[in-house]
Amino acid sequence: MTREAPHAGPAIDRHHDVARVEAFSDGVFAFAATLLALGIRIPRPDDPDASTGLYAMLVAQWPSYVAFALSFVTVGIVWANHHVMFSYVMRTDRGLLFLNLLGLMLVAFLPVPTAVLGSWLAAGHDRLTAVIFYAGTLVTYGVVHNVLWWYAAYRAHVTSPQLSARERRALTLAWLPGPFLYALGMAVALIDPWYAIAVFAFIHVLYELPTSRFFAAAQRARGKRRGGR
């Protein structure tokens, strides 16, 4: 996952179906981001635990706040990656539409594992199951995202001709580690679920960096070294 495109060339004609796909996708992302907040309970005066006071009721929901923050940032990063990817897509076909819908289905589903994580994070039991369920959803999405890019850029060849092979490779390498990093979080959860939460937060920080530019710069430097031999 990465937030930035390695290069933005002059605009060229794109098929109108691409704009429709982007508009529909943006709607799903916005809907999913909004639904994340529904996992946070609204304290009410007539609740059974209202006698503890509003402050105590708000503080008691800190696991839901953590889960919401993690997922909202995730949706933001995923949306940015989707935007970058489709900025290079010039036309669509059935395979691209199917894979995009599959990815959007997982995005729309994300509020479910988020609510589960928020409900069970502070529990004394089954915390591991909640973390695995949450991370598994993100791993699955990461795989679908990479398959979607592979199909668009390497199989169907529906990306812009202005996207050079080096830039395409930089994006591929930047997005490839995503599912593996979340899988690492799942493995770390077996040691301690709280460590997995720290891994997820680290992943967010990592992918806020312009990783595709780093890969592109490294490839240019490697090419210069080879050319100087």
C-alpha positions, 0 to 999 in steps of 0.5 A, a space after each residue: 500500500 502506498 499513498 502516492 503515484 510514482 509519476 503523474 504524466 499528462 492526462 490522456 483519454 480514459 474510458 467513461 466506465 472507469 469514472 463510473 467505477 471510481 465513483 461507485 468505489 468512493 461511495 463504498 469507501 465513504 459508507 464503510 468509513 461512516 459505518 465504523 462509528 456505529 461500533 461505538 456505543 452511545 451512552 444513555 441515561 437509561 442504560 443498566 450501567 448508567 449509575 456509574 456515570 457518563 465519564 466512566 461509561 465513555 472511558 470504558 469504551 476505549 477499546 472501541 475507540 482504538 478499533 475505530 481509529 485503526 480501521 478508519 486509518 486503514 480505510 483511508 489508506 486503502 482508499 488512497 491506494 485505490 485512487 492511485 491504482 485507478 488513476 492509471 486504469 484507462 478502461 475496464 473489463 469483466 475481470 477488473 470489475 469483478 475483482 474491484 467488487 470483491 475488494 469493495 465487498 471486503 471494505 464494506 465488511 470491515 465494520 464487522 471485524 472492527 466492532 468485534 475487535 472493539 467489543 473483545 479487545 479488553 475481554 479476558 478471553 477470546 481476545 486472540 480470536 477477535 484480533 485474528 478475525 480482524 487481521 484476517 479480513 485485512 490480509 484477504 483484502 491485501 491479497 485481492 488488492 494485489 491481484 487486482 493490480 496484477 490483473 490490470 497492469 500485467 494481465 489485461 493491460 488496461 493501464 496507461 501507456 504512460 506508466 513506465 515499466 519501472 513505475 509499474 514495478 515500483 507500485 507492485 513492490 510497494 503494494 506487495 508486502 501489505 497482506 504479508 505484514 498483516 499476516 505477520 500481525 496475526 502471527 504476533 497475536 499468537 504471542 500477545 494480541 496487544 503486540 499485534 495491535 502495535 504491529 497494525 499501528 506500525 503498518 499504518 505509519 509505514 504506509 503513510 510514507 511514499 514507499 513507491 518513490 523509495 522503490 523507484 529511487 532504488 531502482 534508478 540507483 541500481 540502474 545507474 550502478 549497472 550502467 557504470 560497470 
